[in-house]
Amino acid sequence: MQLYDAKGAILGAQQIATVSIQSLDSFGKIEFGLTEYYINENGAELKIYIRRIGGEKGDVSVDYMLMDGTAESIGELSDYEKLAGTINLESGVASASITIKVNDDFATENTEYFSVNLSNPKGGVKLGDLNSAKISSMKYQRALGRLH
C-alpha cells in the first residue's frame, strides 16, 4: 500500500507499507498441538489433539500412526496399544483428538517413549510443522516402607 496526496496531514519518510491479508477461506494445515506428551505407565489413556490452522475450508483428512521407540507395542506385556487410522475433519471443524492407551507392563524400568506421526493429508489440506509428537511413558512407582 502506498500513501500519497495527504490532505491536512504530513506524510513521513515511510510512505509504502506491506499489508498481509489472512483468509480463512483455505484448506489450512493439520498438526499436533504439542510435540511432546507425558503420561504415567499405569494403564491410563492419553488424549492428543490435532488442530487445523490457517483455514477450515472443505472436508479434509489425515492419517496417523503410533511408532515404537524404546516403548514397544508388541508382545504379551506391551507398553502401549498399537494404533493407526484416519482423522476426518468436516468443513468448519478446527480440531479432533485421538486416544492412546498406555499399558502397565509391571516391569521396573526407566522412562520409555514412542511417537505418533501424521501423514497422507487429503482434501487440499497440508501437514503443518508439528506433524510428529513424542510420548514419554513414565513408570509409576509406589514408595515402599512406612513414614515415621
C-alpha positions as CSV (number, residue, x, y, z in Angstrom):
1,M,0.0,0.0,0.0
2,Q,1.3,3.5,-0.8
3,L,0.2,6.7,0.8
4,Y,0.1,9.9,-1.3
5,D,-1.7,13.2,-1.7
6,A,-2.4,13.7,2.0
7,K,-4.9,16.5,2.9
8,G,-4.5,18.0,6.4
9,A,-1.6,15.7,7.3
10,I,2.1,15.4,6.6
11,L,3.4,12.2,5.1
12,G,6.6,10.9,6.8
13,A,9.5,9.2,5.2
14,Q,7.8,5.8,5.3
15,Q,5.1,6.1,2.6
16,I,5.0,2.5,1.5
17,A,3.8,-0.4,3.7
18,T,3.3,-4.1,3.0
19,V,-0.1,-5.4,4.1
20,S,-0.9,-9.2,4.5
21,I,-4.5,-10.3,4.5
22,Q,-5.1,-13.7,6.1
23,S,-8.0,-15.6,4.7
24,L,-9.8,-18.5,6.4
25,D,-11.1,-19.4,3.0
26,S,-8.4,-22.1,2.6
27,F,-7.9,-25.7,3.5
28,G,-5.3,-24.9,6.1
29,K,-2.7,-27.2,7.7
30,I,-3.1,-30.1,10.1
31,E,-0.7,-30.6,13.0
32,F,-0.5,-31.6,16.6
33,G,-1.0,-29.1,19.4
34,L,2.3,-30.1,21.1
35,T,5.4,-32.1,20.0
36,E,5.9,-33.8,23.4
37,Y,3.5,-35.5,25.8
38,Y,4.0,-37.3,29.2
39,I,1.9,-40.0,30.8
40,N,2.3,-42.4,33.7
41,E,2.6,-46.0,32.8
42,N,-0.3,-47.2,34.9
43,G,-2.9,-48.3,32.4
44,A,-4.0,-44.7,31.7
45,E,-5.2,-43.1,28.4
46,L,-3.8,-40.0,26.8
47,K,-5.8,-37.8,24.5
48,I,-3.8,-36.0,21.9
49,Y,-5.4,-33.1,19.9
50,I,-4.9,-32.4,16.3
51,R,-5.6,-28.9,15.1
52,R,-6.4,-27.3,11.8
53,I,-4.7,-23.9,11.4
54,G,-4.8,-21.2,8.7
55,G,-8.2,-22.2,7.2
56,E,-11.1,-24.5,7.7
57,K,-12.5,-24.8,4.2
58,G,-13.6,-28.2,2.9
59,D,-13.7,-31.7,4.2
60,V,-10.2,-33.0,4.8
61,S,-8.4,-36.0,6.4
62,V,-5.0,-37.1,7.6
63,D,-3.6,-40.5,8.6
64,Y,-1.9,-41.1,11.9
65,M,0.2,-44.0,13.2
66,L,1.9,-44.8,16.5
67,M,5.6,-45.9,16.1
68,D,7.7,-47.8,18.6
69,G,10.7,-46.1,20.2
70,T,12.1,-47.6,23.5
71,A,8.4,-48.4,24.4
72,E,7.1,-51.2,22.3
73,S,3.6,-52.3,21.1
74,I,4.4,-55.9,20.6
75,G,4.5,-58.9,23.0
76,E,2.2,-60.1,25.7
77,L,3.0,-57.2,28.1
78,S,3.3,-54.4,25.6
79,D,3.9,-50.8,26.7
80,Y,1.1,-49.3,24.7
81,E,-1.6,-50.4,22.3
82,K,-0.7,-50.1,18.6
83,L,-3.0,-47.6,16.9
84,A,-3.3,-46.2,13.4
85,G,-6.2,-44.6,11.5
86,T,-7.6,-41.6,9.7
87,I,-8.8,-38.4,11.2
88,N,-11.6,-36.7,9.2
89,L,-12.4,-33.0,9.7
90,E,-15.5,-31.6,8.1
91,S,-15.6,-28.1,6.7
92,G,-15.5,-25.5,9.5
93,V,-14.1,-28.0,12.1
94,A,-10.8,-26.9,13.6
95,S,-9.8,-29.8,15.9
96,A,-10.1,-33.5,16.6
97,S,-8.4,-36.0,19.0
98,I,-7.1,-39.5,19.2
99,T,-6.9,-41.5,22.4
100,I,-3.9,-43.6,23.2
101,K,-3.9,-46.4,25.7
102,V,-0.7,-47.0,27.8
103,N,-0.3,-50.3,29.5
104,D,1.4,-51.1,32.7
105,D,3.8,-53.9,31.9
106,F,4.7,-54.3,35.6
107,A,8.4,-54.1,34.8
108,T,10.8,-51.9,36.7
109,E,12.2,-49.6,34.1
110,N,13.2,-46.1,33.1
111,T,11.0,-43.7,31.2
112,E,10.3,-45.0,27.7
113,Y,9.0,-43.3,24.6
114,F,7.1,-43.9,21.4
115,S,5.8,-41.4,18.8
116,V,2.7,-40.6,16.8
117,N,3.0,-39.3,13.3
118,L,0.7,-37.6,10.8
119,S,0.9,-38.4,7.1
120,N,-1.1,-38.6,3.8
121,P,-3.2,-35.3,4.1
122,K,-6.2,-35.3,1.7
123,G,-8.8,-32.8,0.6
124,G,-6.4,-29.9,-0.1
125,V,-5.0,-29.6,3.5
126,K,-1.3,-29.7,4.1
127,L,0.8,-31.0,7.0
128,G,1.8,-28.4,9.5
129,D,5.3,-28.2,11.1
130,L,4.2,-30.2,14.2
131,N,3.4,-33.4,12.4
132,S,5.2,-35.8,14.8
133,A,4.9,-36.0,18.6
134,K,6.9,-37.9,21.2
135,I,5.1,-39.6,24.0
136,S,7.1,-40.4,27.1
137,S,5.7,-43.1,29.4
138,M,7.0,-42.7,32.9
139,K,6.8,-45.7,35.2
140,Y,4.5,-45.1,38.2
141,Q,6.5,-46.2,41.3
142,R,4.9,-46.7,44.7
143,A,7.1,-45.9,47.7
144,L,7.8,-48.9,49.8
145,G,8.1,-48.7,53.6
146,R,6.5,-46.6,56.2
147,L,6.7,-42.9,57.1
148,H,7.6,-42.2,60.7
